[in-house]
Amino acid sequence: MSNHQVADLRNVALVGHGAVGKTTLADLMLFKAGVGKRAGSVDDGSSVLDIDEEEKHCKHSVSSGMVHFDHAGKRINVFDTPGYPDFIGQAIGVLQAVETALIVVSAGSGVQVNTRRMFNEAGKAGLARAVVINKMDSENIQFEELLDGIQQMFGAQCVPLNLPVGLGHDFSGVVSTLSVPSEVPAGTVMDPAEINQQVMDAIVEADEALMERFLEGEKLAPEEIGAGLTKAIAAGTLIPVYCVSAKSDIGVSELMDGLAASALPPTAITRTARNADGEEVPLTVSADGPFVARVFKTRIDPFISKMSYLKIYSGSLHKDTSVHSNSLDKTLKIGHLLDVQGGQQEAVDSAAAGDIVVVSKMDDLHVGDTLNDGKSGLSMPPIKFPTPMIELAAEPKSRSDQQKISGALQKVDEEDQTFLLRRDSQTKELVIQGMSELHLQIVLERLLVRDKVEVVTHQPKIPYRETVNGEAEGHYRHKKQSGGSGQFGEVHCRVSPCPHDIDPEEYFNKTRFVHMREYHYDPDLNFAFVDRITGGSIPNQFIPAVEKGVRERMERGVLAGYQVQDVVVELFFGKDHPVDSNETAFKMAGSLCFRNLFQEAKPSLLEPIVHVEITIPDENLGDITSDLNGRRGRVEGMDTAPGGYQVIIAHAPLSEMMTYARTLSSMTSGQGSFTMELSHYDMVPPNEQAKIIAAAKKGDDEDE
């Protein structure tokens, strides 16, 4: 690994919307730092960062990539991330490994839907943020309007650290606003001295001592301004704005200087971990501290196999040593450590706090896993990824691919945390879930190119849910005699709704549930099974079987074959037989009792509701809102975005949004974009519910 001290490390992520030039910018910085004989190009497939065949074919990133270089005495690790919302999971993972996020904006397009989202995601991760306005050589640039739009969207803290000299094809350089030259070049679009005042105000705002001296008219030393700049960026009182053209190589050297001088070192951000007692403790970014690292990215390389990217938050890691995995609760032997440069790897002996390293062929490691020294018990919080909502049922096109499809899809599942793979218990279908149709299309192309597996897909069922709105109480006796020992089990239960946002320890008490002995609560389904048996009316060994029968029936559904949620099942009485009672009998009794009571307790269907943010040109606003109303959508608010765009914030049923990407593209001539993620479940309107139940054609397959 590098010989740099932790204070000389700079971990930076390039994030933002698609087609703003992030990959081109990273390739150029790498070349200008002396790595390679020429800058890689997205257009001709020579980019150092676009290493997968589908990226070269599509000419845009679908995975995050990493390069590193030395500049001005600093080791700079740069991550390039996909810009389209379909692949946002790759960017979110990277944000957990860096200290600075560069929000790249196209000068011609301004702030787009994913620009805004990534700015907010970087803020939630507690990172320093800077804005890079790329493509300053594009035509028809209105710089002051563009800057005003950025400040309106992200705050007045966004202040240029340099200004463009000329615009469009006249863009020829940049002028510093931090150290204003005595002679300002002709064509500079704004007054650098005026912007310098804004820069200084932002710097001293983060340091009371500097502010006091500055307001008294004292001149600050350059080193004080430099230190104050980094402090202001860390505090968020200053969000630097840089102007560049990666294509024309203008302003990129100044950006690299800015990263070396003022991007945050790993020591500038305090991250916390939980100790063995569950207490949050701050991590000291030091090679001498207890070893703590987390997997933030996985890549399946065709030659090296599985590669796990680790951010080391504390301590040091050496090759051929053992570490402890909290999620597996076991010791793992680390073999090779790799330093990654795009698609190339170099073996290294060690890595220390603040740096990033790759371990290979560790099949037990997954994204989000914490590794530690086995003594401290420290564990990092899980990485929160958006929930993928678009589903397709998948099957191999040929019988020869039957054995390969699961393994091929499992690779994608390892690499992409917004791709999920499951086997539908109802239909026995293999279902793949992604962020959009494009996301899943790219996955299928990857299977074909990388694993030679051709997959056919079709639309699966919408993941509706079933619940109850009332209460019902009753019993069911399961009795079966077929010669010899029979089956006998009788259960008396009560079914009722389970409120949302409860504290189980407070809610499930003996005042509310008389004679309660214990309860089991499932937070994912908001379901509770309450044991209220008295007098041994059901022997203890059969009670788990009753719960198992209820759970199995919940999974299979009652109304239309969908998972049941938001219910409480109380078991309060029953009968057994000394010979014929067994676990099978009580499981069946529990299942059928629940089925019958569910139907009496005002059952209804729930549908997934998604939160949608749609960015569209002003002139399409009326058409889009009208279309949303036709999809049973509810507009929650609107924001004005720069460049003549509107952002619509809405909720809509997933069933109405499955093919929305096509509609939006058609209605906006390809200029609209949207993000979508699960918000909550809500009641299906009665007329729609009747259609869904009729279409399900559900029949009870239980033998009574």
N, C-alpha and C positions, 0 to 999 in steps of 0.2 A: 504494500500500500504506500501512499505518499509519505514523504518525510516531514510534511508540514505539521505544525502544532495545531491544536484544535481552534485556536483563535484565528488561524489563517485559512480555515475551511469556509467555503461558501456553497451551500446547497440551494439550488434555484430550480423552480419549475416554470416552464413556459405554458401558460394556460390561456384559454379564450375560445372564441368561436372558430368554426372551420374556415379554411381557405384564407386565413389572415397572414400566413407566412411564417408560422412558428418553426417548422422543420427547416425551412430555408435559412432562417436566422441562426438556428443552432448549428447547422452545417457550416455557415460562414464564420461564426465565432471560433469553431474548432479549427478551421483552416487558418484564420488570422493568428491563432495562437501557435501555429507552426506544426499542426498535426495534419499530415497528408500533403500531396503535391498539388491538389486543386480542391476547391469547395465542392462538396457533393451536391447533386441536383435531384429534386423530386421529379422533374419533368423527364429526365433521361434514365431514371431508376438507379442513379448512383449515390443517392443519399446514404450517409452513414447510419441514419436513424431508421429509415424505412427498410427493415430487413426481411419482412415476410413478403411472400409472393403477392398476396392480396393487396398489400399496401402499394407495392410497385405497380400493380395493375390498376388500382383505383386512383392512384396518385394523391392519396391522403392517408394520414395515420389512423390506424385502428387499435394500436397498442402504444403504451408509453415506452419510450426509449431513453437510454442514458449515455451521455458522453462526458468526458472530463478533460480539463486542460489547465495549464498553469498560466497565470497572467498577473503581472505586477506583484509577484511574490505570494500570490494566493492560489490555492488549489480550488478550482471552481467545478463542481459537479452540476451539470445541467440536464434536466429531464424535459423531454419533448412529450406533450400529451395530445391525444386526439381532441379535435375541436368540435366535433358534432355531438349533440346531446345523447345520441345513440350509444356512445362509448364512454360516458362520463365516469363509469366505475374505475377506469384506468387512471383518470386524473385524480379522483378522490383518494385512491391508495397512495399516490405519489405525494399528495399534500401532507401526509403524515410523516414524510421522510425529509422534508425540506424546511428551511426557515424563511425563505423569501419566495413569493409568487409574482412572476412578471405577467401582468394581464395584457396580452397582445391584442391590439385593435387595428383594424384596417382603416387607413385614413379615408378611403372612399366609401366604406360601409358604416363606419362609426360603431357605436355600442349595439351589439346584437344580443339575441336572447341568451346564448350560452356565455357571452362575455359577462353579463350581469350575474348569471348563476355562479360562475367560477370565482368572480370577485367575492360574492357572499360566502362561498364554500371556503375560500382562503381565509376570510375573516373568522368563520366559525372554528377553523383549525388554529387560530391565534397567530397567524403568520404576518410578517411584514409584506406590504403590497406596493408594487410600482406598476405604472402603466407605460407600455411601449406602443407608440403610434407608428406602425409600419406602413410601407407603401406610400411614403410621402411624395413620391414621384408620380403618383396617379394624377389623372386629369381632374379638373374642376374641384380642387380641394379648397374648402373654406375653413381655414385653420381656427380662427377665433370662434366660429360657430361650433366647430368640432370640440374644441376645448371647453366651451361653455356647456355643451351637451354632456361631456364626461363629468364636469363638476356638478351639474344638476343631478346626474345619476349616482355618482359615487361620493360627492361632497366637495366642499371648497378646499379640503386638504390636498386635492390633486393640483399640484403646482409644477409647471415645467422646470426641469433642471437644465434644459437647453431649448433653444428656439430655432426653427428652420430658417435657413437663408434661401429664399425663393420657394415657390410651390410648383407642383406638377413637374413638367420637364425642365423647369428652371431650378428645381431643388438641387443645391450644390454643396451644402454643408450645414453645420449647426453652430450656434453661439451659446456659450455657457451663461447661465443666469446665476450661478453660484459664485463664479469668479469672472465678473464682467470685464471684457477687454477694453482697453482705452479707446480703441477705434472699432466701432461696430460696423461690420460689413454691410454694404448697400444691399438692399433686398431683404434684410431681416424683418420678419413679419410683425413683430411687436417690439416694444422697448425693453431690452434686457434689464436695465436699471430698475424699471418699475416692477418687473417680475422678481428681481433680487430682493426687493423690500418684502414681498410676500413670502419668499423662501426664508428670509431671516426671521420674519414673524413666526413662521411655523417651527423653525429650529429652536428659538428661545422659549416658545410656549411649552416645550417639554422639559425645560430646565430653569427653575426659578432663579438660581444664582446668575445664570447667563442673562435671563430676562432683565433682572434688576440692573446689571451693568450695561446692557444694550440700551435700555430705556434712558439711562443716564447719559447716553451719548458716547460711552467708551467703545473704542474700536477693538473687536475681538480678533485674536490671533488665528491664522489659518488652521492650526492644529485644533484649536478650540471649536472652530466652525465645523471641521471634519468630524470630530467626536460628537458634537451636538447634532450633526446631520444624521448619523447612525442612530443616536438616541431618539430623535424625532421620528424617524422611520419606524423604529421599534414601538414607540408609543402611539403611532398612528396619527400624530399631529401633522405629518407630512407624508403624502403619497407622491413620490417623484413621477414626473411624466418625461419620457425620453422620445425624441423624434428620430426615426431611422428610415432607411430604405435598404432592406437586405438584398434586394435584387441589384441595386446600383452600388452597394457597399458605401453608403453614406451614413454617418452617425453611428456605425456599429462599433468602431474603436472607442468612441466616447461612452457608449453603453457598457462595453467591457470594463473600461476604467471605472465607471460608476458602480458596477457590480463588485469589483475588487475593493473599492474604497468604502462603500456604504451598504452593500447587501449584508444581512445579519450573519454573524458567526453562530455556530450551534449553541454557544454559551449565552446568547442574548435572549433565548426563549426558555422559560421554565416549564418543563413537562413533569407530570406527576404519574406515579404508579401506585398500586395498592400493595400493601404488605400482607403478610400471612394472616393478620388480624382484620383485614378488610379496610384498614385506614389508608387514606391518601397521603403520600409522602412525596416531596419534591425530589427530582433526580438531579444529581450533580454531574454535569458533563465533564467528566475527568477520566483519564485512562487509569487512574488509581482507584476509582470507585468500584462498587459491586457491579458485576457484569449484568446488563439488561439490554436486550435487543428485541426487535419485533419484525416479523415477516410482513412486508407491505406489498409485495408483488411476486407473482410466480410466472415463469415462462417455461414452456416445454420446447427445448431445443432438439432438432432432429439428430444431432451428434452427441450432445452432452446429456440429453434427457432432461430431467427436471432441475430447474434453476430457481432457487429461493433468494430473493433480494432482502437483505437485512439492513435496517437502520440501527446503528449502535448508539444507544442513548447514554450509556454509562459503562465504564470498565473497558476491557480489551478482549479480543478474541484471537486465538492462535490456531493454526492448522493442527490437526491430529490431537485435539483436546476434546473433552467431554463437557456438555452443557445439559441443563435441565429444561424440559418442555413442560410448562404449566398445564397446557390443554391435555397432553397425553399423560402427565404425571409420571414421567420416566426420563431416564438419562439417555442422551443421544451422543454418538461419537461424530464429531465434525472432521471430515477428511480434508478435501481441498478447499481453499479460499480463492475466489476469483475476483480480479479487477476487470470491470466490463467497459468496453469502448464500443458502443453500438452493438454490432453482431460479433465482435471479437472479444476474446477473453485472455487474460494473463494471470498465471498463478502467482499468489503472494503468500507471505508467511503469516501476516497478522493484520489486524485492523483495530482501530481504537475509537473511543467515544467521539461522536460527531460525524463519523465517516459512514460510508455505505459500502457493503461488500456482498458478494454472492457466494452461497454454498450450493454445491451440486449433488444430485442423486440422493437427496434426503426426502424419500417418498412420504414420510410421516408428517412433514411440515406443510402447513397451509397458511394462506393469507390471514393475518390477524394474530397468529400464534406468538406468544412471548417466550423467549429463551432467557434463562438466568443462570447464576452460578450454583444453584441448588441449595444455597444457604440462606440467602436473603428472602426468598419466597416472593420477590417483587413481580408484579404482573401489570402489563399495560392494558388500558381499556380497549374494548373491541373497536374495530373500525366500522363506522356506520355507512353502509352503501344503500342507494335507493333501491326500492323493490321493483324488479322487472314485472311488467304487466301484460306484455303481448305474448300470447302462447300459440304454439303450433304442435300438433301431434305429428311425430316423426316415425318413419319406418324405412328400412333399407329397400332400395329399388330392386335388388336381386337377392336371392337366397344366400349367395356366397358371401354377402356383406353382413349377414345376420350376426355372426360372431364378432365382427369388427366394430359395429356401430356403437355399442355401449362404451368400449374403451376409447374410441375416437371422441365421443361426446364428453367423456370424463376428463379428457385432457383440456377441453375448452372450459369445462366447469372449474377446473383448477386454476386456469389462467384468468378467467373473467368473473369477477364477483357479482356482476349484474346479469349473468347467465345462469339459469338454474335448470336442473335436470331432475325429473321425477317420473315415477311410474304411477299412472292414475289407477287407484284401487277399484274404481267403478268400471271403467272401460278397458282396463289393462293396456291402455295406450302409453307409449313413451312420449312424454310431453316436454318440450323445450320452452323455456321462458326467456324473453329478452326485453330490451328497452323499446324496440320498435321493429317494424318489418325489415328495415335496412339492416339493423343489428343482426337479426336472425339470418338474413340473406348472406351476410358476410361470413357468419358462422358456417353455413352450409357450403359456401365456396371454400372455406378453409379445410373442411372435412374432405372435400373432393381433391384439393391440391396436395394437402399434407398427408392424408391418410388413405387416399384413393377409395373413399367410401361415398357412394352416390345415394342421397337421401331424398325421399318424396315426403311431402307434408300436406296436411289438410287442417282445417280450422277445428280446434277442440271446443269443448263446452266452456262457456264463461264460468269462472269459479264463483258461482252463487253460494250462498250459505242459507241454512234453515235455522229458525228460532221459534220461540213461543212468546206470546203477548199476554197470556193468562195462566191460570193455575189449574191443575187437575190432580186428583188423588184416586188411587185404585189399586187393584192387585191382579196378579196373573199366576195361575197354577200350571206348571208344565208337568205333564204326566204321560208317560209312555211305557207300554208293556209289550215286550216282543219275545217272551219266553226267557226264563231265568231272571237275572237281575234287570230291573227296569230303570226308569229315570223319574225322579220326583223332586220338584223344587217349587216352592210357593213364595212369592215376594210381594210386599205391600210398599208402594212408593208414592212419593209426591213430586211432581214436576212443576217448576216455576221459573220465571225469568231471573237471570243474574244481572244486576245493575252493572253499568260500566264504571270504571275508575274507583273501584272499591279498594280498601285496604283489607285483604283477606283475614289478617289476624284480628282486626277490629270487627269485621262484618260477621264472621262465623263464630258466634259465641252461644252459650247455653241459654241466654235470654231469648234470642231470636230462634234458635233451633233447640227445642227442649229435648233433654236426654242425649244431646250430641256427645258421642264418644271421641270421634275424630273426623277430620275432613281432608280431602285431597283436592287441591286447586290447580287448574291448568291455566296459566295466564295467557297463553297463545289463543286458546279458545274461549277464555272467560267462562270456564266450566268448573263446577264443584260437585263432588260426590260426598254426601254427608251421611255418616254412619250413626243412626239413632236407635240401633237395636237394643232392646232391654230384655232381661230375663233369659237370654240365650235362645230366643225364638228362632234364630238362624245361627248355627254353629260358626264360630269365628273363621274356621278354615274355608268356609264357602263364601264369605262376604267379598273377598277380592274377585271371585268369579262373577258375582253379580255386577260389580263395577266394570269388569272386563266386557261383559255382555252389553252393558250400556254404552261403553266407549266404542265397541265395534259397530253397534247400530248407529251411533252418532256419525261415525265415519262414513257409513253407507247411506245415511240420510233416510228420511221418512216420506216427505212430500214428493220430492222429485230426484232423489239420489244425490243430494249435495250435503257436504259436511255441516253438522249441527254445531251451533255455538251459543253463548250467552244463556246458559241454562243451569239451574241447580236441581240435582236429583237427590232426594232424601229417601233413604231406606230405613223404615221404622218398624217393620214387623215381617214375619214370614213363618213358614213351617217346613220341616224336613221329615224324612223317613229314615229309620235306622238302617235300612238295607238299600233302598233305591236312590237315596240322595247322593249326589256326587257333584264335582265341579262343573261338568258338562251340563247337568240339569239346571243348576242355578245360573250358569251363564246364559242359557237359553231363556230361562224365566226372566232374567234381568233385561235381556234384549227385547223380548216381546212385550213386557210390561211397559218399558219405556216407549216402545212404538205406539202402543194403544193410548197411553196418557198424553203423549206428544200431540196426537191427533185431536185430543179433547181440549188442549190448552191454548186454543186460538193460534194455531201455527201460521207462520208466514215465511216468505222468502226474503232474503237480504241480497242486495247486489253490490258489487264493489264500485265505489265512487272514487274517481281520480281527481287530483288537483292538477289543473292545466294552466300553463302560462303560454300565451300565444302572441307572438310578435308579428305584426302585419303592417303593410303600408297604410297610411291614413285613409286613402280612397277605398280600401276594402273593409273598413270598419263595419258599415251597415250590413254588408253581405255576410260577414263572418258571425256577427252577433245573431243575425236571423237564423243562420245555419245552426248555431249552438242551441238556440231555443227549440229548433226542430229536433235536436238530439236530446231533449230533456235536460239541457245544460242550464246552469245558473251562474250568471256573471256576478262576481263578487267585487270587482273593482277594475279600474283602468289606470294606466300610467302612460305619460307621454315619453317616448324615446327619441333620441336624436335622429336626424336625417329623415324626418317625416314619417316616423313609425309610431304605432300604438302597441302597448302591451296589455292584453286582456287577461285578467286573472279570473278563473272560473272553476266550478266543479261540474262534473258530468259523469253519467254512468259509463263504466268501461265498455259495456256492450255496444254503446253508441259510438265509441271512439276507436274501435279495433282497426278500422281502415281510414282513420282521419287524415293520416299523412298524405294519402293520395288526393283527398278532397281539398285539403289546404293548399297543396301545391298547384292544383288546377285552378282554384279560385284566386290565387295571388300571383299566378304566372311564375311560380317557383320562388317568390320573394318572401313567403311566410315561413315561419318555423315555430316549433312548440316543444315544450317539455311536459312530461306527464309522470306522475307517480301516485301510488295508492294513498288516498286520504283516509277513508273510513268505509264502513258498510252501512247501507240505508235500506229502508223498506222498499220493496218493489211495488209499484202501483197495482191495484187489484186487476185491472184489465191485462196488464203485462204479465202478472203472476199466473193468471189462468192460461195464457198462451204457453208460458214456460213449462208449467206442469203438464199440459196436454202434449207438448212436444217431447217431453222426457219419456213418455210412455212407460212409466215405471210400474213394474209389477213386483209384488212381494215374493222373494225367492226362498222364504223360510218354510221349512216343514214344521207344521204345528202339530 
